[in-house]
Structures are given as structure tokens and as C-alpha cells.
Amino acid sequence: MKRYKWIIIGVNLLLLLVYLNYAVFSKEKILNGGQLILLELAPADPRSLMQGDYMNLQYTISQEVDFEKTQKRGYCVVRLQSDGVAVRQRFQQDNIPLAADEHLIRYTMGDWSINIGAESYFFQEGQAEKYAKAKYGGIKTDKEGNSVLVGLYDEERKRIE
């Protein structure tokens, strides 16, 4: 019986490592080949005493949503303006139909907000003043609507570093 116990533990560890490597690989793929989309930020509380310095991000595309008519999960369809800033077109259940100049962002709906998976930006302690100037959150997305937060951007759409 002891031998089977160690085999089961080993198989579970192997499966966990495979899953973690796949997750890292898929995020790296989005970072390297994804479409950069700038989302205008809405005002939010920028700090947490328990977690250190971070900015809680809220986006204008997720405001003024009719929570009764919007599905709990789906896609936010956005269109990029000439300056690269996204404008929400609609929420939809499936990843099609989609016009040629539209992009998908996968979302889930909480009790009070729409979440795209990039609602927190952690930064080094003492840097809060620099990031307080942020006007846009930059995400990269793939064709399936998966997104990764890549940074915060100022009014001139330059990355804050």
C-alpha cells in the first residue's frame, strides 16, 4: 500500500508541474504576440496596508453596465480608436460574431463589477506617487479574449516605469 501512495503523490506532482508550465507558457505567448489595448482607468483606491503598495484598477469599459441583462461570463467587445485606446462596443456570450476591427476581452461578473482579470497592479513600495498619474491600463490580448496586464500608461500613452 505504501508503494501506491508514493506513486499517486508522484503522479499528482507531475500533473501539477505540467499544468503550471502550460499556464506560464500561455501567458508568455500572449505577452509576445498579443494585441496591446489601452483601457481608460476609472478612479479607485490605490493602496492596501496588508498587501503593500498596489493600485486597484477599475476601467471605464466596465462601468455603466446593466447587471440584470449582462451574462455572468462572456466577452467584452472593444474597438480601438486611432490612439490605441479601447471603446466598449458590447458584451456578448460567444467569441463570434466579431468585426475585423474589434477585439475580445474575456470577463466575469462579480456582484458589483465586471472583472477582466487585471484589476490589481503591484509596484515597489514608495512608488505610489509615480503611478498615481496613470490614466490607462495596458493589456495584451489574444484572439480568444485572454488578457495579461502589461503596465500602466500616462496621459500621453507612454508606459510608466
C-alpha positions in Angstrom: 0.0 0.0 0.0 2.9 2.4 0.8 4.3 1.9 -2.7 1.0 3.0 -4.3 0.8 6.1 -2.1 4.1 7.4 -3.4 3.2 6.6 -7.0 -0.1 8.6 -6.6 1.8 11.5 -5.0 4.4 11.5 -7.8 1.7 11.5 -10.5 -0.1 14.3 -8.8 3.1 16.4 -8.6 3.9 15.7 -12.2 0.4 16.8 -13.3 0.7 20.0 -11.2 4.0 20.8 -12.8 2.6 20.2 -16.3 -0.4 22.5 -15.6 1.8 25.3 -14.1 4.2 25.1 -17.1 1.2 25.3 -19.5 -0.2 28.3 -17.7 3.2 30.1 -17.8 3.6 29.2 -21.5 0.2 30.5 -22.4 0.7 33.9 -20.7 4.2 34.2 -22.3 2.6 33.6 -25.7 0.1 36.4 -25.1 2.9 38.7 -23.9 5.0 38.0 -27.0 2.3 38.0 -29.7 -0.8 39.7 -28.2 -2.5 42.9 -29.3 -1.8 45.9 -27.0 -5.0 47.5 -25.9 -5.2 50.6 -23.6 -8.1 50.8 -21.3 -9.0 54.1 -19.7 -8.9 53.9 -15.9 -11.7 55.0 -13.6 -10.9 56.4 -10.1 -10.1 53.7 -7.5 -8.4 53.3 -4.1 -4.7 53.0 -4.8 -3.3 51.3 -1.7 -3.6 48.3 0.6 -2.0 48.2 4.0 -2.0 44.4 4.2 -0.6 43.7 0.8 1.8 46.6 0.3 1.6 49.2 -2.4 -0.7 48.4 -5.3 -3.3 50.1 -7.4 -6.8 48.7 -7.6 -7.7 49.2 -11.2 -11.2 49.9 -12.5 -11.8 50.5 -16.1 -14.3 52.8 -17.8 -15.4 50.0 -20.2 -16.7 48.1 -17.1 -18.8 51.0 -15.8 -22.5 51.8 -16.6 -23.4 48.1 -17.1 -26.9 46.7 -16.8 -26.2 43.8 -14.5 -29.6 42.3 -15.0 -29.2 42.0 -18.8 -25.5 41.1 -18.9 -24.4 37.5 -18.7 -22.2 36.4 -15.7 -19.4 35.3 -18.1 -18.6 36.3 -21.7 -16.7 38.7 -23.8 -16.4 42.5 -23.8 -16.0 43.6 -27.4 -13.9 46.7 -27.9 -12.9 48.8 -30.8 -9.6 50.6 -30.8 -9.5 54.4 -31.5 -6.7 55.8 -33.6 -4.7 56.5 -30.4 -4.9 52.8 -29.3 -7.5 53.4 -26.5 -10.4 50.9 -26.4 -14.0 51.8 -26.6 -16.6 49.3 -25.5 -19.0 48.2 -28.2 -21.0 45.5 -26.4 -21.0 42.4 -24.1 -21.7 39.1 -25.7 -21.8 35.4 -24.7 -19.7 33.9 -27.5 -16.5 35.0 -29.2 -18.3 35.4 -32.5 -19.6 37.4 -34.4 -16.7 39.9 -34.5 -16.0 42.6 -37.0 -12.5 42.9 -38.4 -11.6 46.0 -36.3 -13.0 44.6 -33.0 -11.1 42.8 -30.2 -12.3 40.5 -27.4 -11.6 40.7 -23.7 -12.9 37.8 -21.6 -14.8 38.9 -18.5 -16.6 37.6 -15.4 -19.2 39.5 -13.5 -19.0 39.9 -9.7 -21.7 41.3 -7.5 -20.9 44.9 -8.3 -18.4 45.0 -11.1 -17.1 43.4 -14.3 -13.7 41.8 -13.9 -11.3 41.2 -16.8 -8.6 39.6 -14.6 -6.4 42.6 -14.4 -7.8 44.6 -11.5 -4.6 45.0 -9.4 -1.2 46.4 -10.3 1.5 45.9 -7.6 4.5 48.2 -7.5 7.6 48.8 -5.4 7.0 50.5 -2.0 7.4 54.2 -2.2 6.4 54.5 -5.9 2.8 55.4 -5.4 3.2 59.0 -6.5 4.6 58.0 -9.8 1.7 55.5 -10.6 -0.9 58.0 -9.3 -0.5 59.7 -12.8 -1.7 56.6 -14.6 -4.6 57.2 -17.0 -4.6 53.9 -18.9 -4.1 50.3 -18.1 -2.3 48.4 -20.9 -3.3 44.8 -21.5 -2.3 42.4 -24.2 -5.0 40.0 -25.6 -5.1 37.0 -27.8 -7.8 36.1 -30.3 -9.7 34.1 -27.7 -10.1 37.1 -25.4 -7.5 36.1 -22.8 -5.6 39.1 -21.4 -2.5 39.9 -19.4 -1.8 43.3 -17.8 1.5 44.7 -19.1 1.7 48.0 -17.3 0.2 51.4 -16.6 0.3 54.3 -19.0 0.2 58.1 -18.6 -1.9 60.7 -20.5 0.5 60.6 -23.5 0.0 56.8 -23.6 3.6 56.2 -22.5 4.3 53.3 -20.2 5.1 54.4 -16.6 8.3 52.6 -15.5 
